[in-house]
């Protein structure tokens, strides 16, 4: 969208799915159930008092709740979550061709075991008409989240004077769209419409769809659907892999260019007070020109606006001081002060717990709360033993780095370990500098994968294999240098771009 003792509590919460089983038919009183059977009716007829005698009033079953339509649900969602904007009308999106499923995850709660409905689904649509466009658009992404809502609860929530009841029912399915709208609004306010269009896919709108009972197996199922522009080259992960598979002669250059763009994106997000806790190659799209765009924003969160405003005001004051100072030393000092302001913004912790789905890429700060809970609640001599084994077996580098710090000097007792965790934040958290670690972990993983695929070519001394290995090994080393334990210890994006430029000079 609680985790077990062996799963992270904050950093790796499951996908925010829908809950609740479907409602059965209306309640019937025991008396009516009894006389509705032939035997019961016969016995009752013998025992019934004369018609003139006062008879016992039998309760009547309550009428079943009126089904909620998709349009009614959409109108309520728009009112409860204004940032969503106006829903799409019927027929606004006309699919002409396509529909291949690119991703599915989870099962909808409350459905029969044989149901084929998935909680989340992403479909690639080759051609479709969209609002404001007279010609079909290619590469449309249709993302849906399916929920099963009890008709009675839904009708009651819609009738409630408090919006919280309805919000709690549909929060799981609209969450990503709400976060996406808030992130894009913040990004636009800081960097403008042109930058927004450059770094984010176009969003075409959303709607609710009622899932037919014959398809779901029960009533009360809806799909929350969003439409956005897919990109010609798919995800960054697919794009980089295809460059290698196709033996593109410029694959190293294009790889460096894509990663350099990633660094610029990280800077822009940080300067807008945005952190995307699930940033990875699979959540970056690449258009036909090799430009990357960010997507899947349900793992994102925003720093409070006042913190961002204070940082911007201080940075502007530093910039004014730089312009006013004729002395080079004073100007350098003012520039350093401005850089320190932005660096402080990068390491400011968000109040929201991190949400991400790839444990192998999670930075140490996303493990702090979980490790602390194991130490506090564990009764064994080494409550971290199981985590230590899993982290090594499954390649959880961030967890390994944190455990190594707890096993290091000055941590001979559990009290000392808890103090270290307190100094590191005391909870699962994230900040804009988490992007640096996430980028490094993703690139390390990709480079290792490519090196493994190159093994046969190296063994056969294939042309160019040695150069490819050299480039990938050096790229891996650069990425590994981004994965420091503490966010403040990680290199800046400017420093990373210098390393990437040097790599390009050597290998491209």
N, C-alpha and C positions, 0 to 999 in steps of 0.2 A: 501498500500500500509507500502477549508477553513471550519472550524467548525462553527457551529451556536453559538450564544451568550451564550447558556446554555451548550456548550460542550467545553472541553479543546482544546486549539489551538495547543500546541506543544506536550504535554505528551501523548495525546490519539488520534493522527491522525488516520483516517481510514486506513484500509489495502491499501497498495500502489497498486491500481488496474490500469487497462488499461482504456483508454478513446478513444472517437472518434467514430462517426457513420460510417457505410459503405458508400461507394461512389455509386451513382446511375449511370445510363448509360451516355454516352457522351452528351455534350450540343448540342442542335439543334437550328439553327437560326429561328426566327419567320416566315420568308418567307417560309422556307422549311416545317415548321409545317403547314402553311396555305395551300400550294398546295398539301400536302400529303393527304388531305381529298378529297372525290369525288366532293363535292360542290365547294370546293376551286379550284380544278383542272378545273372544267367546266368554272367557272368565269374567271379564269386565261387564259384559251384557247381563250375566246372571246376578251380578252384585250391584248393579246400578240402582239407585233409589228411584222412586216414582218421579215422573216428570214434574209433578206439583211440588215435590220436596225441594228444599234449597240444595242446589248442586255445588260441588267444589269447582272453583274456577281453575282451569288449566292454563299454565303459562304458555305463551306462544314464542316460538324462536325469534330472536332478533333478525332483522333483515340483514343480509350480507352487505358489506360496504360497497358503495358504488365504485367500480373500477376507475383508477386514475389513468387518464390518457397521457400519451407522451407529450402532447402540447401543453397540457396542464402542468406536468412535471417540469417542463422546460421554462414555463413562465415563472413558476415558483423558484426555480434555481437561479434565474436571472435576478429576481428580487432579493434572494438571500445572498447571492455572490455578484454584486454589481460589476466587479472587474471582469467578469466573463463577457460582458457586452450582450448584444442582441443575438438570440439563437437563429440558426438558419431556418428558412421556411421550407415547406415541402417542395421538393424538386429543385432547390437551389443548386445542389450538386447532382449533376447527371453523369453517371458512370457510363462510358462508352465501351471501354475494353480494359481488361486486366482484372486484378483481384487476387494475385498470388500472395499467400501468407508468408510474411518475412519473419514473424516472431509470435510465439504464443507462450503464455505463462500462467500457472495457477488454475485452480478450479473454483467455480462459483459455489459458495456455501449455500446449503439449503436445497440443493437440487438432487434428484435421484442419482444413484451410482452410475447408471448407464448414460447419463447426460453427456453430450459432447461440447457443452458450452464452456469456454475458457474465460477466466477473469480478465485477462489482457490479450489483445491481439493487434498486430500491425499488418496492414495489407498494402501492397504496392498496386497502385492503379495506373495503368499505362496512359489512358486518355480519359478526360472528363471535362465537362463544362463547369465552370465555377462563376460565382457572382462577379459582375464587372468585366468579364472577358467574353468576347464574341467568338473566339476560337478555342478549340479544345487545348487543354494544358497537359503536358506529359509529366510523368514522375510525380504523382500525387500520393501522399501517405494518408491512409485512413486508419486512425488509431481508435480503439474502442475499449471501454471497461464495462463489463457486464455485472449487474447487481441483481439480487433477488430481494425484493422488499415485500414484507407482509402487508397486504392491502389494508387491513384494519389499522396497523401502526402508521402507515403512510397517510391514510385519510385523516387520522387523528392529528398527526404532525402538521398537515396542511391547514387544519382547522384551528390549531393552537395559536394563541395570541403572542407566544414567544417564538422567535425564529430559531432558537437554539435546537429545538426538537427536530425540525426539518433538516437543519444543517448537519446534525449528527448522523442522520440517516444517509445523506447523499455525499458527505464530505469525502468518503473514500474514492468515489468515482470521479469527482470533479477536481480533486486536489491538484493533479498535474496541470490542468488547464488554468486554474486559479493562480498557481505559482508562476506559470509561464507568462500570464498577463501582467502580473506584478513585476517580474524581472524585466520584461520588455519595456514596461512603462518607466522603471527606474533607469534602465540603460539609455532610453531615448532622452530622458530629462537631463542626463549627464553628458551624452555624446551626440545627440541629434538624430534626426530621421535617417539621414544618409548612412551613418554608421550602423544604425539598427538594421537597415536593409542589407548592409554588407555582411553582418555577422550572424543574423538570425534568418531562418527560413520564413517565408511568408505564411501567415496564418489565415485560413479562409473561413473559419467559423466552427460552430459546434451545434449539436442537436441531441435530443433523446429519441431513442427508438424503442417501441414496445416489442418484446420478443414473443412471438406466438406461443401459446401454451403447448401446442403439438410439437414445437421445436424444443422447448425447454423441459417439458415434462410436468411442469407446474405453472401456475399463474403468478403474476407479479414480478416478472423479469423485465429489465430494461437495459439497453445499451446506451452509454454516454459516448458519443462519437465526436472526434475532432478531425478536421482536415487541414493539412499543411503541405507545403511544397517539398516533395522529395527531391534529391539531387542526383544528377546524372551519374556520378561516380560512386554513389552509395556512401557507406561509412568510411572514415579515414583508415580504419583497419583493412577494409576490403580494398581500398584504393592503393595503399602501400603494398599489400600482398600482390595485387594484380600487376603493379609495376615490376615486381621481382619475377613473377611467373611469366610475364610476357617478354622478359629480358629487354625492357625499355632501355635504350642506350643512355638515357638521361635519368635513370631511376634514382641515382644518388642525389643529383641536383634537385629533383622534384621532392625527394624525401626531406632534404634540408629545408627547402622552401616551405613545405607543409608544416614542419616543426617550428620554423621561425614564425609563421603565421600564428601558431598555437601560443607562442610566447606573447605576441601582441594581444591576442584575445585575453589571456590571463591578466595582463596589465589593465586592459580596459574594464574587465569585470571588477578587479580590485579597486580601481579608482572610482567605481560606482557603488562600492560597498556590497558587491555581489559575490557569494561563494557557491560554487557548484560542487557538492560533496561527492557526486558520482561522475566526475569528469574522467573520461577515458576515450580511447580511439573509437569505440563503438558508438559513443554519444556525440561524435563530431561528423558532420556530413561534408562531402566534397562535391562542388558543382563542376560543370563541364570545363571550366577554366582553371581548375585546381584550387579554387578558393574554399576555405573551410568555413563551416557554419555550425553553431552549437545547437543541440537539441536535447530532448528528454530531460526537461528541467525540474522534474519532481524532486530531485535531490538538492535543489538550490534554496538559498535563504538570503535575506537582506540584513545588513546592519541598520540600526535605527537611523532615520533621516537626520536627526540632530547631530549624531556622531559624524556622519559624512559631511554635513554642513560646516561643522567646526573645523574639520581637517581641510576642507577646501578653502575656508577663510584664512587659516593659518598658512597654507601653501601659497595663496595669492599674496599675502603679506610678505612672505619670503621672496617671491618673484619680484614684487615691487622694490624690495630692498636690493636685489641683484641689479635691477635696472638703474637704481639711483646711485649705487656705489661706483665711483670711478676707480677706486683702489682694487686691484686684482685679488688681493688677499681677502678683503672684506666681501667681495663678490663671491669668491669661492666658499667662504663661510656661510653666506646666505643660501647658496645653492645646496650646500651640504645640509643645512637646516630644512630646506624644502624636501630633500630626498628622505630625511629622517621622518618627516611628517607622513609621507606616503608609505614609508616602511612600517611605521606604527599602525597605519590603517590596515596594512596587509596582515599584520599579526594580531589584530583585534579579534577576540573570540566572539562568535555569534551565540546568542542565547538559545537558539534551536539546537537540539541534538542532531548530529549528522545522520544523514540517510544515504546509504550507498549499498550496492549489491555485489561488489567484487572484493572479497576479503583480501586477496593477494595484493591489491593496490592500496589498501587503506593505510594512511600514515599513522605514526604512533599515537598522535593525539586522539584518534578515533578509537583507540583501545584502552585509554586510561581508566574510564569508568568501569569497564568490564573487568579489567585486571584488579581494580580496587575492590569490586564486589566479591571476587574470588578470595582475596586476602581476608576480607572482613568476615565472610560467612564460612570460609573453609575451616574444617576441624582437623584435617590431616597435617602431618609435619610439613609437607610441601604442597599447598593447595594449588600451585601453579604448574604442577608436574604434567597434568594432562594437556594443558594449553601449550606447554613447551614442546611436547611431542607432536601435537597437531600443527603448530606453527612451522616446525621444521619439515614435517611430512608434506604439508600443503603449500609451502612457500609463502607464508604470511610474513613478509619481510618487516612490516611495521611492528607487528607483535614481537617478532624476534629482537628487533632493536630495543624495544621497551623492556623486554625480559632481560636482555644483556645488561641494561643499565641497572635493573633491580638486583642482578647477580653480581654487580661490580663492587668496587671499593666503597665503604661507607654504608653498605646495606646488609649488615650481618644479622639484623633482627627484623621481625615483621613491622615493628613500629617505625624503623628507619625506612623500610620500603614504602610504607604508607605516607611517610613524610615526603619522599621523592615524588610519589604520585600526586600528592597535594601541590607540590611545587610545579608540577607539569599540568596543572589545571584541575585535578581532582575529579574530573568527569569526562565522558566522551564529548569531544568538542571539535570544531573546525574553524578555520579562518581562511582568508584569501591565499595565504602562504601554503595552505594545504594543496593548492593547485600545483605548486612546484613539485611536491612529492608525488602527487598523482601522475603528473606528466612523466617524471623520471621512472616511476614504477612501470607505467604502461610501455614506455620506450624500451626499458630493460627487458621486459617480457617479450616484446616483439622482436628485438634483436636476437635474443636467445632462440626464439622459434625459427628465425631465418637461418641462424648458424647451424641448427640441427638439420634443416632441409638442405643445407649446402654440403653436408658431410660426404654424400656420394660423389659430388663434383670434385671436392678436394681430394678424395681418395683416388679418383681417376685422373687427377691433374688437368681438369678441364680448363680451357682458356678463360681467364678472368676470375677464376674461383678464388685465387689467393688474394687478389685485390678486393674482392667482395668481402672476404673474411676480415681483412685488415680494416676496412671501413666500418663494418658492423661491430667489431671488437672495440674500436675507438669510440663509436657512437654509444655503445653500451657503457663504457667508462665515463663518458660525459654525463649520461643519464643517471648513473649510479651516484655521481657526485651531488645530485639534487636531493638525495634521500637522507638528509640529516635528521637526527632525533628530534630536535626542537625547531619549530618554524623560523625563529629568528636566526638560526644558523644556516639556513638554506640560501643559496645564491640568488641574486636578483635576476629578473628576466633580461635585463641589459647585459649582465655578465654571461648568461646562457647564450644570448645571441652572438656575443663575441666568440664564444667557444664553437658555436655552430658555423660561423663564418670562417673560422680557422680550419674547421673540418672540411668545409667546401673547398678552401684553397688547396688543401692537401690531396683531396680525393676526387674532386669533380673537374 
